[in-house]
């Protein structure tokens, strides 16, 4: 089972006593800020959690699995995540 954003909001609200709607706004604004910085090509470093950054992938030639025909795959940018020390230690 996957944990959803709503699950995280409920847990934070229960542990802090802050209203769910307020927690939801803070969580969403945090995620929006991370996306905004990444869209600008900036790195987002959250100490002891990890680093989000944008990496450029080169264009390449791919293959259509149904037809076997070669197709060009254009270059693109992708978001990557590198876990921090605490996450590496605790998630095994």
Number of C-alpha atoms within 10 A of each C-alpha: 3 5 7 9 12 12 11 14 22 18 14 17 17 12 9 10 10 13 13 16 12 12 19 18 12 13 17 14 12 12 11 12 13 17 16 12 15 19 14 9 14 14 16 17 16 11 11 12 14 16 15 20 18 18 13 10 11 10 11 10 9 13 12 10 8 6 7 9 9 11 11 11 12 11 11 10 12 11 14 12 12 13 17 15 13 12 13 13 9 7 8 5
